[in-house]
Every structure is written in C-alpha cells, then in structure tokens.
C-alpha cells in the first residue's frame, strides 16, 4: 500500500510532538500503511529550514496555501494556532487532502460545524487532536465501562489544572488572546476533559457554568517561544479577554451528573488532568501525571475484601502495548500522539471513519460555547442552543 505523505503546519510545541510521533510510527508500528514526513510548513523561512532539518522533513513551504495544493502530500496535519485551523482545513479539504487538526477544532461551534460538513461532503479522512483519550489506561477504562464493569454511571468528575500563568507579569501570549485562541483555560484544557467525558460516559445535554479572569491585563509580548514569551520591562499592557479558569456542572443524556474544572491558576499543578467515574457496580479513577495507572473499585468484590486496586496498564495485553516495550516499561506523553496519528493514518488509507472526528470536535465546541453562554447568563443552557 502506498504511504500517507504528511504535510505538517507548525513546528513548535505541537509541531514537534506530531513530528516526533510520525518518526516513531515506522519504528514501532509495523503496518501495511507507511507514513512519510513529506513537507514542513511555517512562516519564518530561516527558522523553518532549521526545524525541517531537526524534525526530519526534506521539503518546506512558507505558505500553507501552496502546501495544500502539493501533489506530493496526501494529508495535512494542522498544529498552527487555533484561529488558523478553519481556513487551512477548508482549503485542504477542497484540495482533496485528509486532514488532522489539533484541538480546539475552531474558534466557535459554528465554524467547527462548517468544517465537519465540508469534510463529510468531500469524503476525506478527518480527525481532531484529543490525544489524551489515547492513553492506554483511558482506552482500558472505556473497555471496562462498555463491558458493564461499573454498571449504570451516576457521576463523572473531571479537572485539568495548571499553574504556568499565575505571575501577573507573564506576557500576553497568543493563548491569552481570544481572537487567536477562542477561549482560555476552557478551550486549552477543558476541551480535553469534555472529550474524555463524551468518550467514556456519552453526550452532554445541558450545562451551567462560571468563568473568571484573575489577571485582567498583561504586558504585550515581544517574542513567543512555544508556550512562553518575552516582554520588555517597560512593555505596554493589554487586556486579557479569555478565561483564566472555568468550571461547570452538566447533565448527560444518560442521566449522569458531571462536574468539570479547568484552570491555569492552580499553584503546584503542571499538567494535572484527573478523571473519576462512579457507577452502581464500581468506580474508575485516572490521573494523567501517572498515565500508566488506572484505579478500579468493584462493589462486586467479597465483603471485607473490597478496595481500590491499581492496574498497571503496561503489559502486552493492554491497548497499544504490544507495539512498545516489555511489561512495566512505561510510556509517556509523546506516545499518545503516536497512537492517535497511527489510528488516523490507518483509517485514512483504508477509507474508514476516524475517531475522534471533526464531528466530535464540533460537539465539544458546542459544549464550550454553551458553557460560555451559561456563564454570561448565570443560567442553565442546552448544548446546541448557541
């Protein structure tokens, strides 16, 4: 089978994560669908050439419009800032390319639905980058839920906590600019928790949310480097127009209740995504900073023998583990990208539907839009109302 030739847009934090994942697929995932790092795209020609050499791309483009039209590219992988997602994806779809797009899919639910419709009409493979659901422990949790191990679900509890922008002198990088990122902690962190909730529990019906911005103004950034940036000592200050923290309660279509929190102001938390699901027959708990562990409680154990058990999800029988190392040799954050891009490439080559697809990205965007509207109204909002 001919290879899937990737054109990657972006070469910083997410670009490096995707390039690393693509480089590891031929090494660890023996399949009939090889992948190639064909063309790297970025705006700065000097930095682009250096990045291409480092990330293993022999060809470059400084204009994504030229990239999507290239005949030596089969799939466009978008890791650019959020405000560029829609335009690049629609152009790539029109050119007949398969499209992988980082989350959030778009700045608004309306834009995400437009991208979903275009991809469906064109019949191209489409996937959104919710990499956390590709941690083997979460795939195992999904299997346990589907097998009825915890029974009817009553509660989903999820949070994603970071602390990297607490300093009020931290500059206003693009992730703090609504015109570029769409939303703050909600879209950056909360989107992952929402996707995990849908993946494990099902659709969310309505939400009631609250949001706050703790630091109202920040120094104007001079130069950005990945997640951080630099500002001069006398830099002017600009208004921060996204949320520093968001929280909401939710009702699932199944009748389950949900509790969600996303913040970048939780001192001592670096990349702390936590989930817990409580059902009539048991419970599951997951912490991404200990991503090779899944905690399971079964109410069906014998009285006097019940208790939380930790499952070390690092054996060949666990999801994806037959591709990696001997039992107990744990994996980390980079491998989640390898898993999701492996699934994307396989399905693109075989003409199968991808998951999570643009439809999933659009649904998450609808939930986030509902949370923002609810916070403004201080009232319950039905998902899809916006």
Buried (B, 14 or more C-beta within 10 A) or exposed (E): EEBBBBBBBBBBEBBBBBBBBBBBBEEBBEBEBBBBBBBBBBEEEEEBBEBBEEBEBEBBBEEBEEBBBBEEBBBBBBBBBBBBBBBBBBBBBEBEBBBBBBBBBBBBBBBBBBBBBBBBEBEBBBBBBBBBBBBBBBBBBBEBBEEEBBEEBBBBBBBBBBBBBBEEEBBBBBBBBBEBBBBBBBBBBBBBBBBBBBBBBBEBBBBBBBBEBBBEEBBBBEEBEEBBBEBEEEBEBBEBBBBBBBBBBBBBEBEBBBBBBBBBBBEEBEEBBBBBBBBEBBBBBBBBEEBBBBBBBBEEEEEEEEEEEEBEBBEEEBBBBEBBEEEEEBBEBEBBBBBBBBBBBBBBBEEEEBBBBBBBBBBBBBBBBBBBBBBEEEEBBBBBEB
